[in-house]
Amino acid sequence: MAGCAALRSTSARSALRVGLPVAARRSATSLATAEDFAYCVDRLERFDREQVQCAMFLPQELRPVHAAIRAFNLETAMVRSQVSDATLGAMRIQWWRDALDGIFAGEPSGTPLHRALAQVVSDFKLSRFLFERILEARQRDLDGLQPSTAIELETYCEYMLLEAAGCRNPDADAAASHIGKALGIATLSRMIGRTAQKCYNTKC
């Protein structure tokens, strides 16, 4: 059993060894490096393992954009746990909004995630609208993640992946919505134990 688990783990990690998107490999002036995407993968492996496994079902050409989008979702999700109050959290969310200016202008700041995002935004012509919606949802949830918002966030990520794939039709949107609901419910289910422990510790 241990050997099977190790094999599954290795296979999942291999799925997101994405390297650069095809367009970036062909360009003489890419915005990101393979190491930038490896950073995104490493963050997912450490904190959002399910998305590493989900990547195994994606075409190879979509794995870089999946890694960057999901790493963005992860990093913004971690804001609430990294700050001591909502004011500091709001400042961090604004920092991300400012970072999007550079990302969408093709002038990302010096972080691996920013460079990876700038590359996929350029290569896949992603809309800023969905990134902004994620930040708006994170802003609302600085005082606590609400069930409806967890589902909303996952759905935005799925919509971005559809956009990257050039897939625009009502059936695909409906499927993405259902996937987002399922992932949001799974996220909330994982949080039950941590939330109960925090509630016990603070005697809420």
C-alpha positions as YAML, in Angstrom:
chain: A
units: angstrom
residues:
- id: 1
  name: MET
  ca: [0.00, 0.00, 0.00]
- id: 2
  name: ALA
  ca: [2.81, 2.42, 0.86]
- id: 3
  name: GLY
  ca: [4.46, 1.72, -2.48]
- id: 4
  name: CYS
  ca: [1.20, 2.45, -4.35]
- id: 5
  name: ALA
  ca: [0.78, 5.71, -2.46]
- id: 6
  name: ALA
  ca: [4.32, 6.73, -3.34]
- id: 7
  name: LEU
  ca: [3.70, 5.91, -6.99]
- id: 8
  name: ARG
  ca: [0.50, 7.97, -7.04]
- id: 9
  name: SER
  ca: [2.33, 10.85, -5.39]
- id: 10
  name: THR
  ca: [5.16, 10.70, -7.92]
- id: 11
  name: SER
  ca: [2.71, 10.54, -10.82]
- id: 12
  name: ALA
  ca: [0.80, 13.54, -9.52]
- id: 13
  name: ARG
  ca: [3.96, 15.60, -9.17]
- id: 14
  name: SER
  ca: [5.07, 14.67, -12.66]
- id: 15
  name: ALA
  ca: [1.76, 15.88, -14.10]
- id: 16
  name: LEU
  ca: [2.61, 19.47, -13.26]
- id: 17
  name: ARG
  ca: [6.22, 19.49, -14.41]
- id: 18
  name: VAL
  ca: [4.93, 21.93, -16.91]
- id: 19
  name: GLY
  ca: [7.82, 24.04, -18.13]
- id: 20
  name: LEU
  ca: [7.03, 27.02, -20.33]
- id: 21
  name: PRO
  ca: [3.90, 27.37, -22.45]
- id: 22
  name: VAL
  ca: [4.45, 26.55, -26.12]
- id: 23
  name: ALA
  ca: [4.16, 30.19, -27.21]
- id: 24
  name: ALA
  ca: [6.80, 31.24, -24.69]
- id: 25
  name: ARG
  ca: [9.21, 28.53, -25.84]
- id: 26
  name: ARG
  ca: [8.92, 29.85, -29.38]
- id: 27
  name: SER
  ca: [9.40, 33.48, -28.36]
- id: 28
  name: ALA
  ca: [12.80, 35.14, -28.17]
- id: 29
  name: THR
  ca: [11.63, 37.31, -25.26]
- id: 30
  name: SER
  ca: [9.52, 35.27, -22.85]
- id: 31
  name: LEU
  ca: [8.24, 36.88, -19.66]
- id: 32
  name: ALA
  ca: [8.85, 33.85, -17.43]
- id: 33
  name: THR
  ca: [11.21, 30.91, -17.07]
- id: 34
  name: ALA
  ca: [10.61, 27.22, -16.50]
- id: 35
  name: GLU
  ca: [11.76, 27.83, -12.92]
- id: 36
  name: ASP
  ca: [8.91, 30.30, -12.39]
- id: 37
  name: PHE
  ca: [6.37, 27.64, -13.31]
- id: 38
  name: ALA
  ca: [8.23, 25.11, -11.15]
- id: 39
  name: TYR
  ca: [7.71, 27.51, -8.24]
- id: 40
  name: CYS
  ca: [3.95, 27.49, -8.89]
- id: 41
  name: VAL
  ca: [3.95, 23.70, -8.97]
- id: 42
  name: ASP
  ca: [5.91, 23.51, -5.72]
- id: 43
  name: ARG
  ca: [3.40, 25.74, -3.95]
- id: 44
  name: LEU
  ca: [0.52, 23.56, -5.14]
- id: 45
  name: GLU
  ca: [2.31, 20.39, -4.10]
- id: 46
  name: ARG
  ca: [2.75, 21.78, -0.61]
- id: 47
  name: PHE
  ca: [-0.62, 23.41, -0.03]
- id: 48
  name: ASP
  ca: [-3.18, 22.34, -2.66]
- id: 49
  name: ARG
  ca: [-2.32, 18.77, -3.58]
- id: 50
  name: GLU
  ca: [-5.70, 18.04, -5.15]
- id: 51
  name: GLN
  ca: [-4.94, 20.50, -7.95]
- id: 52
  name: VAL
  ca: [-1.73, 18.64, -8.75]
- id: 53
  name: GLN
  ca: [-3.81, 15.51, -9.22]
- id: 54
  name: CYS
  ca: [-6.42, 17.36, -11.28]
- id: 55
  name: ALA
  ca: [-3.67, 18.48, -13.66]
- id: 56
  name: MET
  ca: [-3.14, 14.87, -14.71]
- id: 57
  name: PHE
  ca: [-6.42, 15.09, -16.65]
- id: 58
  name: LEU
  ca: [-5.48, 18.26, -18.54]
- id: 59
  name: PRO
  ca: [-3.82, 18.46, -21.97]
- id: 60
  name: GLN
  ca: [-0.11, 19.26, -21.65]
- id: 61
  name: GLU
  ca: [-0.53, 22.70, -23.22]
- id: 62
  name: LEU
  ca: [-2.99, 23.78, -20.51]
- id: 63
  name: ARG
  ca: [-0.92, 22.68, -17.53]
- id: 64
  name: PRO
  ca: [1.19, 25.88, -17.32]
- id: 65
  name: VAL
  ca: [-1.90, 28.12, -17.20]
- id: 66
  name: HIS
  ca: [-3.55, 25.78, -14.68]
- id: 67
  name: ALA
  ca: [-0.46, 25.94, -12.44]
- id: 68
  name: ALA
  ca: [-0.29, 29.74, -12.56]
- id: 69
  name: ILE
  ca: [-4.03, 30.30, -12.00]
- id: 70
  name: ARG
  ca: [-4.19, 27.84, -9.14]
- id: 71
  name: ALA
  ca: [-1.07, 29.26, -7.52]
- id: 72
  name: PHE
  ca: [-2.67, 32.72, -7.70]
- id: 73
  name: ASN
  ca: [-5.83, 31.36, -6.09]
- id: 74
  name: LEU
  ca: [-3.75, 29.68, -3.39]
- id: 75
  name: GLU
  ca: [-1.64, 32.74, -2.56]
- id: 76
  name: THR
  ca: [-4.67, 35.02, -2.29]
- id: 77
  name: ALA
  ca: [-6.43, 32.41, -0.14]
- id: 78
  name: MET
  ca: [-3.50, 32.45, 2.29]
- id: 79
  name: VAL
  ca: [-3.71, 36.21, 2.87]
- id: 80
  name: ARG
  ca: [-6.24, 35.84, 5.69]
- id: 81
  name: SER
  ca: [-4.02, 33.43, 7.63]
- id: 82
  name: GLN
  ca: [-0.91, 35.58, 7.13]
- id: 83
  name: VAL
  ca: [-2.20, 38.82, 8.66]
- id: 84
  name: SER
  ca: [-3.35, 39.74, 12.14]
- id: 85
  name: ASP
  ca: [-6.35, 41.88, 11.18]
- id: 86
  name: ALA
  ca: [-8.61, 42.74, 8.28]
- id: 87
  name: THR
  ca: [-6.89, 46.09, 7.62]
- id: 88
  name: LEU
  ca: [-3.57, 44.40, 6.92]
- id: 89
  name: GLY
  ca: [-5.39, 41.85, 4.80]
- id: 90
  name: ALA
  ca: [-6.97, 44.62, 2.74]
- id: 91
  name: MET
  ca: [-3.52, 46.11, 2.17]
- id: 92
  name: ARG
  ca: [-2.28, 42.77, 0.89]
- id: 93
  name: ILE
  ca: [-5.25, 42.43, -1.46]
- id: 94
  name: GLN
  ca: [-4.49, 45.93, -2.79]
- id: 95
  name: TRP
  ca: [-0.88, 44.84, -3.30]
- id: 96
  name: TRP
  ca: [-2.21, 42.08, -5.54]
- id: 97
  name: ARG
  ca: [-4.39, 44.56, -7.45]
- id: 98
  name: ASP
  ca: [-1.34, 46.72, -8.08]
- id: 99
  name: ALA
  ca: [0.60, 43.62, -9.15]
- id: 100
  name: LEU
  ca: [-2.09, 42.85, -11.76]
- id: 101
  name: ASP
  ca: [-1.33, 46.19, -13.42]
- id: 102
  name: GLY
  ca: [2.21, 45.03, -14.17]
- id: 103
  name: ILE
  ca: [1.13, 41.48, -15.00]
- id: 104
  name: PHE
  ca: [-1.37, 42.63, -17.63]
- id: 105
  name: ALA
  ca: [1.04, 45.25, -18.98]
- id: 106
  name: GLY
  ca: [3.66, 42.57, -19.57]
- id: 107
  name: GLU
  ca: [5.89, 44.10, -16.90]
- id: 108
  name: PRO
  ca: [5.63, 41.77, -13.89]
- id: 109
  name: SER
  ca: [7.48, 42.42, -10.66]
- id: 110
  name: GLY
  ca: [10.29, 40.19, -9.52]
- id: 111
  name: THR
  ca: [8.32, 37.26, -8.07]
- id: 112
  name: PRO
  ca: [8.09, 33.88, -9.84]
- id: 113
  name: LEU
  ca: [4.29, 33.80, -9.62]
- id: 114
  name: HIS
  ca: [3.93, 37.27, -11.12]
- id: 115
  name: ARG
  ca: [6.17, 36.31, -14.03]
- id: 116
  name: ALA
  ca: [4.29, 33.04, -14.61]
- id: 117
  name: LEU
  ca: [0.96, 34.88, -14.57]
- id: 118
  name: ALA
  ca: [2.24, 37.51, -16.99]
- id: 119
  name: GLN
  ca: [3.32, 34.74, -19.36]
- id: 120
  name: VAL
  ca: [0.00, 32.91, -19.39]
- id: 121
  name: VAL
  ca: [-1.99, 36.15, -19.55]
- id: 122
  name: SER
  ca: [0.01, 37.09, -22.64]
- id: 123
  name: ASP
  ca: [-0.05, 33.65, -24.28]
- id: 124
  name: PHE
  ca: [-3.67, 32.75, -23.54]
- id: 125
  name: LYS
  ca: [-5.20, 36.25, -23.68]
- id: 126
  name: LEU
  ca: [-6.82, 35.89, -20.26]
- id: 127
  name: SER
  ca: [-9.28, 38.53, -19.05]
- id: 128
  name: ARG
  ca: [-8.45, 40.63, -16.01]
- id: 129
  name: PHE
  ca: [-12.11, 40.55, -14.96]
- id: 130
  name: LEU
  ca: [-11.94, 37.09, -13.38]
- id: 131
  name: PHE
  ca: [-8.73, 37.87, -11.50]
- id: 132
  name: GLU
  ca: [-10.42, 40.95, -10.07]
- id: 133
  name: ARG
  ca: [-13.46, 38.92, -9.06]
- id: 134
  name: ILE
  ca: [-11.22, 36.55, -7.11]
- id: 135
  name: LEU
  ca: [-9.62, 39.47, -5.27]
- id: 136
  name: GLU
  ca: [-13.05, 40.96, -4.52]
- id: 137
  name: ALA
  ca: [-14.16, 37.65, -3.04]
- id: 138
  name: ARG
  ca: [-10.98, 37.40, -0.97]
- id: 139
  name: GLN
  ca: [-11.57, 40.94, 0.28]
- id: 140
  name: ARG
  ca: [-15.07, 40.01, 1.47]
- id: 141
  name: ASP
  ca: [-13.80, 36.95, 3.26]
- id: 142
  name: LEU
  ca: [-11.04, 38.50, 5.32]
- id: 143
  name: ASP
  ca: [-13.30, 37.93, 8.34]
- id: 144
  name: GLY
  ca: [-14.03, 34.31, 7.45]
- id: 145
  name: LEU
  ca: [-14.56, 32.15, 4.37]
- id: 146
  name: GLN
  ca: [-18.25, 31.80, 3.56]
- id: 147
  name: PRO
  ca: [-19.63, 28.70, 1.80]
- id: 148
  name: SER
  ca: [-21.04, 30.63, -1.18]
- id: 149
  name: THR
  ca: [-17.73, 32.41, -1.71]
- id: 150
  name: ALA
  ca: [-15.71, 29.20, -1.66]
- id: 151
  name: ILE
  ca: [-17.86, 27.86, -4.49]
- id: 152
  name: GLU
  ca: [-17.67, 31.19, -6.33]
- id: 153
  name: LEU
  ca: [-13.85, 31.23, -6.20]
- id: 154
  name: GLU
  ca: [-13.48, 27.72, -7.56]
- id: 155
  name: THR
  ca: [-15.91, 28.53, -10.37]
- id: 156
  name: TYR
  ca: [-13.87, 31.58, -11.40]
- id: 157
  name: CYS
  ca: [-10.76, 29.40, -11.68]
- id: 158
  name: GLU
  ca: [-12.59, 26.93, -13.89]
- id: 159
  name: TYR
  ca: [-13.88, 29.75, -16.10]
- id: 160
  name: MET
  ca: [-10.32, 31.02, -16.54]
- id: 161
  name: LEU
  ca: [-9.17, 27.58, -17.63]
- id: 162
  name: LEU
  ca: [-12.00, 27.44, -20.18]
- id: 163
  name: GLU
  ca: [-10.96, 30.84, -21.48]
- id: 164
  name: ALA
  ca: [-7.38, 29.64, -21.85]
- id: 165
  name: ALA
  ca: [-8.62, 26.62, -23.81]
- id: 166
  name: GLY
  ca: [-10.60, 28.90, -26.13]
- id: 167
  name: CYS
  ca: [-13.79, 27.09, -25.13]
- id: 168
  name: ARG
  ca: [-16.78, 29.39, -25.06]
- id: 169
  name: ASN
  ca: [-20.21, 27.76, -25.05]
- id: 170
  name: PRO
  ca: [-23.08, 27.43, -22.54]
- id: 171
  name: ASP
  ca: [-22.56, 23.70, -21.95]
- id: 172
  name: ALA
  ca: [-18.91, 24.19, -21.05]
- id: 173
  name: ASP
  ca: [-19.81, 27.09, -18.74]
- id: 174
  name: ALA
  ca: [-22.43, 24.93, -17.02]
- id: 175
  name: ALA
  ca: [-19.92, 22.12, -16.56]
- id: 176
  name: ALA
  ca: [-17.36, 24.56, -15.13]
- id: 177
  name: SER
  ca: [-19.98, 25.85, -12.71]
- id: 178
  name: HIS
  ca: [-20.72, 22.32, -11.47]
- id: 179
  name: ILE
  ca: [-17.00, 21.56, -11.11]
- id: 180
  name: GLY
  ca: [-16.56, 24.78, -9.17]
- id: 181
  name: LYS
  ca: [-19.39, 23.82, -6.81]
- id: 182
  name: ALA
  ca: [-17.86, 20.40, -6.22]
- id: 183
  name: LEU
  ca: [-14.39, 21.82, -5.54]
- id: 184
  name: GLY
  ca: [-15.83, 24.51, -3.27]
- id: 185
  name: ILE
  ca: [-17.71, 21.93, -1.21]
- id: 186
  name: ALA
  ca: [-14.55, 19.82, -0.97]
- id: 187
  name: THR
  ca: [-12.60, 22.87, 0.22]
- id: 188
  name: LEU
  ca: [-15.17, 23.61, 2.90]
- id: 189
  name: SER
  ca: [-15.21, 19.96, 3.99]
- id: 190
  name: ARG
  ca: [-11.43, 20.01, 4.48]
- id: 191
  name: MET
  ca: [-11.78, 23.11, 6.65]
- id: 192
  name: ILE
  ca: [-14.26, 21.60, 9.11]
- id: 193
  name: GLY
  ca: [-11.61, 20.10, 11.37]
- id: 194
  name: ARG
  ca: [-9.43, 23.23, 11.45]
- id: 195
  name: THR
  ca: [-12.43, 25.49, 12.05]
- id: 196
  name: ALA
  ca: [-13.71, 23.30, 14.90]
- id: 197
  name: GLN
  ca: [-10.25, 23.25, 16.52]
- id: 198
  name: LYS
  ca: [-9.92, 27.03, 16.25]
- id: 199
  name: CYS
  ca: [-13.41, 27.45, 17.72]
- id: 200
  name: TYR
  ca: [-12.52, 25.12, 20.61]
- id: 201
  name: ASN
  ca: [-9.25, 26.94, 21.31]
- id: 202
  name: THR
  ca: [-10.92, 30.34, 21.37]
- id: 203
  name: LYS
  ca: [-14.02, 29.01, 23.23]
- id: 204
  name: CYS
  ca: [-16.31, 30.58, 20.60]
...
